[in-house]
Amino acid sequence: MAASRKKIGIWMDHSMAHLMEYSKNPFEIKTIESNFTQQQKLNSFKKGEAHMHNKELYEQSKYYKKLIDVVKKYKEVILFGPTNAKEELFNVLAEDIRFEDVEIQVKQTDKMTARQQHAFVIDFFTNK
């Protein structure tokens, strides 16, 4: 039964997430990007720091919602990456009753190439 549990690795920072499903199929990486670009940050900041902060929170919330919609399809999840974005997403997931049966772990990693991310996910779930 455990072998059929759907597993996914998500390397993320505040600007983008690379989603890698752990399976026997060829590895495919999907990307979800935050809409809060550096240009938007500059434009928002011109309207005031409070405006920029509110815009950032709004866009971050939309970004995390996209990731939550993906995570709910899986039973085991590893969130990893160089920033605290993974902990922020984990905290949102931990407060949501829909995820109480999903095993979610968080690991700090450096910036990684796509190949390194892929190897990390395979290693994590293979040696779990």
Order of alpha helices (4+ residues) and beta strands (2+ residues): beta-beta-beta-alpha-alpha-beta-alpha-beta-alpha
